[in-house]
Amino acid sequence: MGGLTSISMFGFWANWTPFFFIGVLCVIILYFLICGKWYKDIPGGRPLKKGEATLFVVLMLAIYLLEGGPIDLLSHIIFSFHMLQMAILFLIIAPLMFYAIPEYIVKYVEELPVVNKIVSLFTKPLLAIFLFNGLFSVYHIPLVLDTLKQNIVLHDMYTILLFISAWFMWHPIFNKHIPDAQHMNNIKKILYIFFIGVLLTPSCGLIIFSNSAMYDTYTSGEAWLGAMTLCVPADTLNSVVQGAGISGPEYFTNFSPLEDQQTGGVIMKVMQEIVFGIYLYVIFVRWFRYERKNESQITEDSLRKLEEQKALYNQFR
């Protein structure tokens, strides 16, 4: 029996994926070139804020650790880390990207031909919620997950699709380039977040309350080895398996496959509750501050609407 630190036996390339790090580094450099040097050529461009730059770098490094670092390797070994990866990537990183990427860039990209039609369609609140939660639920159907974990192209394409759908889902709440008048009001934002949580519950519930481990990738030695080839070079994997006598994920954890699966479901649900609680708190605080700051204007608007309703009522008496 080894432990989580035993993943070092798979070598530097499997644990740290240098090529993926280079890709992340290129994205960060491109970000600073666009936002720090070329922003004057983009309509509405402005100097990059320090907070935006810091947040973007942090988020990109988090993506690297989740998709190219040890957490990615562990997610192929232990289901709990797979769910941790999902929760951070889609519930935290995706919405925070709206605060890391300047709003004028988001607006410019979303107004490009074809892109504007796609964004307009898939950011409609109900469609956006059902799209992400549908893709997330389908991903965790045993046959689908086991298939994706055996094919690096399908796995990466589906992960990118999930991230894009997560961006669409958070767009109605966190986008900054749409005028306030066109935004959801605060009550709708609260209900929207609540509805996302409701739709995430069934898939988490099935994972938590299942009477048996559902995924061959985390229970069958053959399927597990096939999944490991997505992040470990074949020669390294063969030498490790033969040298250490590893036949499956049980070498790295004291949990049974069922306990690991249930823990993963709990991690996803608990993190969802905590993160959504933070988002709701932020919405409440902003709502409260807005009400206090614009109390007289809100009162005037309410009275005006009341007078308009009375006039309309009297017109048709």
C-alpha positions in Angstrom: 0.0 0.0 0.0 1.4 3.4 -1.0 -0.3 6.7 -0.5 -1.1 9.9 -2.4 2.5 10.9 -2.4 3.3 7.7 -4.2 2.2 9.3 -7.5 5.8 10.6 -7.7 6.7 7.2 -9.0 5.0 8.1 -12.3 7.7 10.7 -13.0 8.0 14.4 -13.6 6.2 14.4 -17.0 3.1 12.7 -15.7 2.9 14.9 -12.5 3.7 18.3 -14.1 2.9 18.0 -17.8 5.5 20.6 -19.1 3.9 21.0 -22.5 0.6 22.0 -20.9 2.4 24.5 -18.6 4.0 26.0 -21.7 0.5 26.4 -23.2 -0.8 28.0 -20.1 2.3 30.4 -20.1 1.6 31.3 -23.7 -2.1 32.2 -22.8 -0.9 34.4 -19.9 1.6 36.2 -22.2 -1.1 36.7 -24.9 -3.4 38.1 -22.2 -0.9 40.7 -21.1 -0.1 41.6 -24.7 -3.8 42.1 -25.6 -4.8 43.8 -22.3 -1.6 45.7 -21.6 -0.3 46.7 -25.0 -2.9 46.2 -27.8 -6.0 47.3 -25.8 -6.1 50.7 -27.6 -6.9 48.9 -30.9 -10.1 47.3 -29.4 -13.3 49.3 -29.0 -13.8 50.5 -25.5 -10.3 49.4 -24.5 -8.8 50.6 -21.2 -5.7 50.0 -19.2 -5.5 46.6 -17.4 -6.3 46.7 -13.7 -3.9 45.1 -11.3 -6.6 43.0 -9.7 -7.7 41.6 -13.0 -4.2 40.7 -14.0 -3.5 39.0 -10.6 -6.7 37.1 -10.7 -6.1 35.9 -14.3 -2.7 34.6 -13.5 -4.0 32.8 -10.3 -6.9 31.2 -12.3 -4.6 30.1 -15.1 -2.2 28.5 -12.6 -5.1 26.8 -11.0 -6.2 25.5 -14.3 -2.7 24.2 -14.8 -2.7 22.4 -11.4 -6.1 20.9 -12.1 -5.6 19.8 -15.7 -1.8 19.4 -16.0 -0.5 19.1 -12.5 -0.7 16.4 -9.7 -4.4 16.9 -9.2 -5.1 15.9 -12.8 -3.0 12.7 -12.3 -4.8 12.0 -9.0 -8.2 12.5 -10.8 -7.4 9.6 -13.0 -6.5 7.4 -10.0 -9.1 8.5 -7.4 -12.7 9.5 -8.1 -12.8 12.0 -5.2 -10.1 14.1 -6.9 -12.0 13.9 -10.2 -15.0 15.5 -8.4 -12.8 18.1 -6.7 -11.4 18.9 -10.1 -14.9 19.3 -11.6 -16.1 21.5 -8.7 -13.2 24.0 -8.8 -13.1 24.2 -12.6 -16.8 24.8 -13.3 -18.1 26.3 -10.1 -15.2 28.6 -9.1 -12.8 29.3 -12.0 -15.5 29.7 -14.8 -17.4 32.5 -13.0 -14.3 34.2 -11.7 -13.0 34.5 -15.3 -15.6 37.3 -15.8 -13.7 39.4 -13.3 -10.2 38.4 -14.7 -10.9 39.2 -18.3 -11.7 42.9 -19.0 -15.3 43.4 -20.1 -14.4 45.2 -23.3 -12.6 42.0 -24.5 -15.6 39.8 -23.6 -17.9 42.2 -25.4 -15.6 42.3 -28.5 -15.4 38.6 -28.8 -19.1 38.0 -28.1 -20.1 40.5 -30.8 -18.1 38.8 -33.6 -20.1 37.3 -36.4 -21.5 33.8 -35.7 -20.2 34.1 -32.1 -22.9 36.7 -31.2 -25.6 34.3 -32.4 -24.2 31.4 -30.4 -23.8 33.5 -27.2 -27.2 35.1 -27.6 -28.8 31.6 -27.8 -26.9 29.7 -25.2 -26.8 32.4 -22.5 -30.6 32.4 -22.2 -31.0 31.6 -18.5 -33.1 28.4 -18.7 -31.2 27.0 -21.7 -27.8 27.8 -20.1 -28.7 26.0 -16.9 -30.1 22.9 -18.6 -27.2 22.8 -21.0 -24.5 22.7 -18.3 -26.3 20.4 -15.9 -27.3 18.1 -18.8 -23.7 17.8 -20.0 -22.5 17.3 -16.4 -25.1 14.6 -15.8 -24.4 12.8 -19.0 -20.6 12.9 -18.3 -21.2 11.0 -15.1 -23.2 8.2 -16.7 -20.9 5.2 -16.1 -20.7 4.2 -19.8 -19.9 7.8 -20.9 -17.3 8.5 -18.2 -15.5 5.2 -18.7 -15.5 5.8 -22.5 -14.2 9.4 -22.1 -11.5 8.3 -19.7 -10.1 5.9 -22.3 -9.7 8.4 -25.1 -7.7 11.6 -24.6 -9.2 13.5 -27.6 -12.8 12.8 -26.5 -11.9 13.5 -22.9 -10.3 16.9 -23.6 -13.1 17.9 -26.1 -15.8 17.1 -23.6 -14.0 19.0 -20.8 -13.7 22.1 -23.0 -17.3 21.8 -23.9 -18.3 21.6 -20.2 -16.2 24.7 -19.5 -17.8 26.6 -22.3 -21.3 25.6 -21.1 -20.3 26.7 -17.5 -19.3 30.1 -19.0 -22.7 30.3 -20.6 -24.4 29.3 -17.4 -22.7 32.0 -15.3 -23.0 34.6 -18.0 -26.4 35.9 -17.0 -25.1 36.7 -13.5 -21.5 37.7 -13.7 -21.0 39.3 -17.2 -20.0 42.9 -16.8 -20.4 44.4 -20.3 -24.2 44.3 -20.4 -25.9 47.5 -19.1 -27.4 47.1 -15.6 -30.9 47.7 -17.0 -30.6 44.5 -19.1 -29.2 42.4 -16.2 -31.3 40.0 -14.1 -32.7 41.7 -11.0 -31.4 40.4 -7.7 -34.3 38.2 -6.9 -33.9 36.4 -10.2 -30.2 36.0 -9.6 -30.9 34.3 -6.3 -33.5 32.0 -7.8 -31.1 31.3 -10.7 -28.3 30.1 -8.4 -30.8 28.1 -6.3 -32.1 26.4 -9.5 -28.5 25.5 -10.5 -28.0 23.8 -7.2 -31.3 21.9 -7.5 -30.3 20.5 -10.9 -26.9 19.4 -9.7 -28.4 17.5 -6.8 -29.7 14.4 -8.7 -26.4 13.4 -10.3 -24.6 14.0 -7.0 -27.3 12.0 -5.2 -26.9 9.0 -7.5 -23.2 9.0 -7.0 -23.5 9.3 -3.2 -26.3 6.9 -2.5 -25.4 4.2 -5.0 -25.1 0.7 -3.4 -22.1 -0.2 -5.6 -19.2 1.5 -7.3 -20.4 2.5 -10.8 -17.3 3.3 -12.8 -15.0 0.6 -14.3 -12.3 3.3 -14.6 -11.9 3.3 -10.8 -12.6 -0.4 -10.1 -11.3 -2.5 -13.0 -7.6 -2.8 -13.2 -7.6 -3.0 -17.0 -9.9 0.0 -17.4 -7.9 1.9 -14.8 -4.6 1.3 -16.7 -6.3 2.4 -19.9 -7.3 5.7 -18.2 -3.8 6.2 -16.8 -2.4 6.3 -20.3 -4.1 9.7 -20.8 -1.6 11.3 -18.4 1.3 8.8 -18.0 3.7 7.9 -20.8 3.2 4.2 -21.8 6.8 3.2 -21.0 6.7 4.8 -17.6 3.3 3.2 -16.8 4.5 -0.3 -17.8 7.7 0.0 -15.7 5.8 1.3 -12.7 3.1 -1.4 -12.9 5.6 -4.2 -13.2 8.1 -2.8 -10.7 5.6 -2.0 -7.9 3.0 -4.6 -8.7 0.2 -2.0 -9.0 -3.1 -3.4 -10.3 -5.5 -0.5 -9.6 -6.2 2.6 -7.6 -6.5 0.7 -4.3 -2.7 1.1 -4.0 -3.0 4.8 -3.5 -5.9 5.0 -1.0 -7.4 3.3 2.0 -10.9 3.9 0.7 -12.9 1.2 -1.1 -14.1 2.1 -4.6 -17.6 2.7 -3.2 -16.3 4.9 -0.4 -14.2 6.8 -2.8 -17.2 7.3 -5.1 -19.4 8.5 -2.3 -16.7 10.8 -1.0 -16.5 12.4 -4.4 -20.2 13.0 -4.6 -20.1 14.6 -1.1 -17.2 16.8 -2.1 -19.0 18.1 -5.1 -22.2 18.8 -3.2 -20.5 20.4 -0.2 -18.3 22.6 -2.4 -21.4 23.6 -4.4 -23.3 24.6 -1.2 -20.3 26.6 0.1 -19.5 28.4 -3.2 -23.2 29.2 -3.9 -23.6 30.5 -0.4 -20.7 32.9 -1.0 -22.3 34.0 -4.3 -25.7 34.6 -2.6 -24.0 36.6 0.2 -22.2 38.8 -2.4 -25.5 39.4 -4.2 -27.3 40.2 -1.0 -24.6 42.7 0.1 -24.6 44.4 -3.3 -28.4 44.6 -3.3 -28.4 46.1 0.3 -25.8 48.7 -0.6 -27.6 49.6 -3.8 -30.9 50.1 -1.9 -29.2 52.3 0.7 -27.3 54.4 -1.8 -30.3 54.9 -4.2 -33.1 54.9 -1.6 -34.8 58.1 -2.9 -34.5 57.1 -6.5 -36.0 53.7 -5.9 -38.9 55.3 -4.0 -39.5 57.8 -6.8 -39.4 55.0 -9.4 -41.9 52.9 -7.4 -44.3 55.9 -7.0 -44.0 56.6 -10.8 -44.8 53.0 -11.7 -47.8 53.1 -9.3 -49.1 56.3 -10.9 -48.7 54.7 -14.3 -50.6 51.6 -13.2 -53.4 53.8 -11.8 -53.6 55.8 -15.0 -53.8 52.6 -17.0 -56.5 51.2 -14.7 -58.6 54.5 -14.9 -58.2 54.5 -18.7 -60.1 51.2 -18.9 -62.7 51.6 -16.2 
